[in-house]
Amino acid sequence: MAIVKFAGSAQPEPDDDDRQIHLTDPDVLDDEGAKMSFLDHLDELRKRLIACVWGLLVGCAIGFIFVQRIQNFIWMPLYENLHATNGAKFMFTTGFEPFMLTNPDIDALRAFAKARGTYLRGSQSFNSSNRLPEGLVFVDTVSGTDITAEGVTPATPSTDFASVTIHGGAGTGAGGAFNGWLFVNGALSISGDFLMNGFAYAQNDISYHGTGQGQLNGAMVSRNIRDTSSTSIDSDLLGNATIVYDCQKAKTGGGSISAKWLIKGGTYKEVSGSS
């Protein structure tokens, strides 16, 4: 069956929408800038991504430089409120804070070192001619007081910080090894063929550049309390500093620190008739 058009028959008028519909070649649009090819879109995306990356890098650099000041600015209202509230304590300020020594911990170590004659102050240098005694060695600030944290006033001057340098066989143990705990109320610098079994702790920064067969068996902690310089472990890639984490050696100072309570000489007296 076919549909035949009769002469003179009226044609239906197109509605308004049909009049506006027409095909146009997208490559011949008259409006300048009205079209972008696929490659143009990719180029624009590339430019936006590069701008985002540069913005992120600049923001990270600024944040890294001023991170301590930013933290202090954020925490200061909390510190002030805690100080105004009797008995309130701010336990941790960072995720690593539980592993840091508190001021009471430092005071206890200071007293212990003084009692055993291994308490020193200021700048100290240890090597094969001036060896570290085994056990706890505490090197304090010049003034013998704790270093204040960043942002706390009055601030401990950097000239008051302890400074310890260790080179080569500076220990009294076998092969020039040091067995014990070394606490430095400032900066610690280790270089050369130095062997240590125990625990090294610096309130500020540590620089460790090892050579030969030297290594630390135990643990090493740098608090960077004032962040005067970054802690570096062979950052120049020329050394072979090795740190082997050993919980037992860190706890006992390579067998030189007793795990039991110690009684200070002259403070113990047995009562007659007691058992």
C-alpha positions as CSV (number, residue, x, y, z in Angstrom):
1,M,0.0,0.0,0.0
2,A,1.3,3.5,-0.9
3,I,0.3,6.9,0.3
4,V,-0.3,9.3,-2.6
5,K,-0.1,13.0,-2.2
6,F,-3.0,14.8,-3.8
7,A,-2.4,18.0,-5.6
8,G,-3.5,21.1,-3.8
9,S,-3.5,19.5,-0.4
10,A,-2.4,21.8,2.3
11,Q,1.0,21.2,4.0
12,P,1.0,21.2,7.8
13,E,2.6,24.3,9.3
14,P,5.8,23.4,11.3
15,D,5.6,24.5,14.9
16,D,7.9,27.0,16.4
17,D,10.4,24.4,17.8
18,D,10.8,22.8,14.4
19,R,11.7,26.1,12.8
20,Q,14.7,26.5,15.2
21,I,16.1,23.0,14.6
22,H,18.8,22.9,12.0
23,L,22.1,21.3,11.5
24,T,25.2,23.3,11.7
25,D,28.8,22.3,11.1
26,P,30.5,22.8,14.6
27,D,33.8,23.8,12.8
28,V,32.2,26.9,11.2
29,L,30.6,28.6,14.2
30,D,30.8,32.4,13.9
31,D,31.2,33.2,17.6
32,E,34.9,33.4,18.4
33,G,35.8,31.2,21.3
34,A,32.6,29.3,21.3
35,K,34.3,26.0,20.5
36,M,37.2,24.1,21.9
37,S,38.7,21.0,20.4
38,F,39.4,17.9,22.5
39,L,43.2,18.8,22.5
40,D,42.3,22.3,23.7
41,H,40.4,20.8,26.6
42,L,43.4,18.6,27.5
43,D,45.8,21.6,27.3
44,E,43.5,23.7,29.6
45,L,43.3,20.8,32.1
46,R,47.1,20.5,32.1
47,K,47.5,24.2,32.9
48,R,45.0,23.9,35.8
49,L,46.7,20.8,37.2
50,I,50.1,22.5,37.0
51,A,48.8,25.6,38.8
52,C,47.2,23.3,41.5
53,V,50.5,21.4,42.0
54,W,52.5,24.7,42.4
55,G,50.0,26.0,44.9
56,L,50.3,22.8,46.9
57,L,54.1,22.9,46.9
58,V,54.2,26.6,48.0
59,G,51.7,25.9,50.7
60,C,53.6,22.9,52.0
61,A,56.9,24.9,52.0
62,I,55.3,27.7,54.0
63,G,53.7,25.3,56.4
64,F,56.9,23.4,56.9
65,I,58.8,26.6,57.7
66,F,56.3,27.9,60.2
67,V,54.8,24.6,61.5
68,Q,56.0,25.2,65.1
69,R,54.6,28.7,65.2
70,I,51.3,27.6,63.7
71,Q,51.0,24.8,66.3
72,N,51.8,27.2,69.1
73,F,49.3,29.7,67.8
74,I,46.6,27.0,67.7
75,W,47.5,25.5,71.1
76,M,48.0,28.7,73.0
77,P,44.4,29.2,74.1
78,L,44.3,25.6,75.3
79,Y,47.5,26.1,77.3
80,E,46.2,29.2,78.9
81,N,42.9,27.6,79.9
82,L,44.7,24.6,81.3
83,H,47.0,26.7,83.4
84,A,44.0,28.6,84.7
85,T,42.3,25.3,85.7
86,N,43.7,23.6,88.8
87,G,44.6,20.0,88.2
88,A,44.0,20.0,84.4
89,K,46.7,18.4,82.2
90,F,47.3,18.3,78.5
91,M,48.7,14.8,78.1
92,F,50.0,14.8,74.5
93,T,50.4,17.4,71.8
94,T,51.6,15.1,69.1
95,G,51.4,11.5,68.1
96,F,55.0,11.0,69.2
97,E,54.7,12.8,72.5
98,P,54.2,9.6,74.6
99,F,57.7,8.5,73.6
100,M,59.4,11.8,74.8
101,L,60.9,12.2,78.2
102,T,59.0,14.6,80.5
103,N,60.7,17.1,82.8
104,P,60.2,14.8,85.9
105,D,61.9,12.0,83.9
106,I,64.8,14.2,83.0
107,D,65.1,15.4,86.7
108,A,65.3,11.7,87.8
109,L,68.0,10.9,85.2
110,R,69.9,14.1,86.2
111,A,69.8,13.1,89.9
112,F,70.9,9.5,89.1
113,A,73.8,10.7,87.0
114,K,74.9,13.1,89.7
115,A,74.8,10.3,92.3
116,R,77.1,8.0,90.1
117,G,79.5,10.7,89.0
118,T,78.5,10.8,85.3
119,Y,76.9,14.2,85.2
120,L,78.4,16.7,82.8
121,R,77.5,20.2,81.4
122,G,78.0,22.3,78.3
123,S,80.2,21.2,75.4
124,Q,81.7,17.7,75.6
125,S,83.8,15.7,73.2
126,F,84.3,11.9,73.4
127,N,86.8,9.8,71.4
128,S,89.5,7.2,71.9
129,S,91.4,9.5,74.3
130,N,88.4,10.6,76.3
131,R,86.0,7.7,76.6
132,L,82.4,7.5,77.7
133,P,82.0,5.5,81.0
134,E,79.4,2.7,80.8
135,G,76.0,3.2,82.3
136,L,74.0,6.5,82.3
137,V,75.9,9.6,81.0
138,F,73.9,12.9,81.4
139,V,75.2,16.0,79.6
140,D,73.2,19.0,80.8
141,T,72.9,22.5,79.6
142,V,75.5,25.1,80.8
143,S,73.1,26.4,83.4
144,G,71.9,23.0,84.4
145,T,68.2,23.8,83.7
146,D,65.7,22.3,81.2
147,I,65.4,23.7,77.7
148,T,62.1,25.5,77.2
149,A,60.0,24.5,74.2
150,E,59.4,26.6,71.1
151,G,57.2,29.6,71.9
152,V,57.6,29.4,75.6
153,T,59.0,32.6,77.3
154,P,61.5,33.2,78.6
155,A,63.3,31.1,76.0
156,T,66.4,29.2,76.8
157,P,69.2,30.8,74.7
158,S,70.8,28.4,72.2
159,T,74.2,29.2,73.8
160,D,73.0,27.4,76.9
161,F,72.4,24.1,75.0
162,A,74.6,21.2,75.6
163,S,76.7,20.1,72.7
164,V,78.2,16.6,72.5
165,T,80.4,15.2,69.8
166,I,81.5,11.6,69.6
167,H,84.0,10.1,67.2
168,G,85.4,6.6,66.7
169,G,86.0,4.1,69.6
170,A,84.7,6.4,72.4
171,G,83.4,3.7,74.7
172,T,85.1,1.7,77.4
173,G,83.5,-1.6,76.4
174,A,85.0,-4.3,74.1
175,G,86.2,-2.9,70.8
176,G,85.6,0.7,72.0
177,A,81.9,0.2,72.3
178,F,79.7,2.3,74.6
179,N,77.1,0.4,76.6
180,G,74.5,2.5,78.4
181,W,72.2,5.5,78.1
182,L,73.3,8.8,76.8
183,F,71.1,11.8,77.5
184,V,72.1,15.2,75.9
185,N,70.2,18.3,76.9
186,G,70.9,19.9,73.6
187,A,72.6,18.6,70.4
188,L,74.4,15.3,69.7
189,S,76.8,14.7,66.8
190,I,78.2,11.2,66.1
191,S,80.8,10.4,63.4
192,G,83.3,7.7,62.6
193,D,83.5,4.1,63.6
194,F,81.4,4.4,66.8
195,L,79.6,1.3,68.3
196,M,76.9,1.8,70.9
197,N,74.6,-0.6,72.7
198,G,71.8,1.2,74.5
199,F,69.8,4.4,74.2
200,A,70.7,7.8,72.9
201,Y,68.4,10.7,73.5
202,A,68.9,14.4,72.5
203,Q,66.5,17.1,73.6
204,N,67.3,19.0,70.4
205,D,68.8,17.6,67.2
206,I,71.1,14.7,66.3
207,S,73.6,14.3,63.5
208,Y,74.8,10.8,62.8
209,H,77.4,10.1,60.1
210,G,78.9,6.6,60.5
211,T,81.8,4.9,58.9
212,G,83.5,1.5,59.1
213,Q,81.7,-1.1,61.3
214,G,80.1,1.4,63.7
215,Q,76.4,1.1,64.5
216,L,73.8,1.7,67.3
217,N,72.0,-1.3,68.7
218,G,69.1,-0.1,70.7
219,A,67.2,3.1,70.1
220,M,67.9,6.7,69.2
221,V,65.5,9.6,69.8
222,S,65.7,13.3,68.8
223,R,63.1,15.5,70.3
224,N,63.9,18.7,68.3
225,I,62.4,20.7,71.2
226,R,63.6,24.0,69.7
227,D,64.2,22.8,66.1
228,T,67.3,24.9,65.6
229,S,68.4,22.5,62.9
230,S,67.1,19.3,61.4
231,T,68.2,15.8,62.6
232,S,70.2,14.0,59.9
233,I,71.3,10.4,59.6
234,D,73.8,10.3,56.8
235,S,71.9,12.8,54.8
236,D,74.8,13.3,52.4
237,L,74.6,9.6,51.4
238,L,78.3,9.1,51.9
239,G,78.3,7.4,55.2
240,N,76.9,4.0,56.4
241,A,75.3,4.9,59.7
242,T,73.3,1.9,61.0
243,I,70.6,1.9,63.7
244,V,69.3,-1.5,64.7
245,Y,66.3,-1.3,66.9
246,D,66.8,-3.6,69.9
247,C,64.2,-3.1,72.7
248,Q,66.2,-5.0,75.3
249,K,69.5,-3.2,74.7
250,A,67.7,0.1,74.8
251,K,66.0,-0.8,78.0
252,T,69.1,-2.1,79.8
253,G,71.8,0.1,78.1
254,G,73.4,-3.0,76.7
255,G,73.3,-4.7,80.1
256,S,74.8,-1.7,82.0
257,I,71.6,-0.3,83.4
258,S,69.9,-2.4,86.1
259,A,66.2,-3.1,85.6
260,K,65.7,-3.1,89.4
261,W,65.4,-0.2,91.9
262,L,68.7,1.2,93.0
263,I,69.4,2.6,96.5
264,K,71.6,5.7,96.7
265,G,74.6,5.1,98.8
266,G,74.4,6.5,102.3
267,T,70.5,6.7,102.3
268,Y,69.9,3.1,103.6
269,K,70.1,2.0,107.2
270,E,69.0,-1.3,108.6
271,V,67.0,-1.1,111.8
272,S,68.2,-3.4,114.6
273,G,66.0,-6.4,115.2
274,S,64.3,-6.2,111.8
275,S,64.2,-9.2,109.5
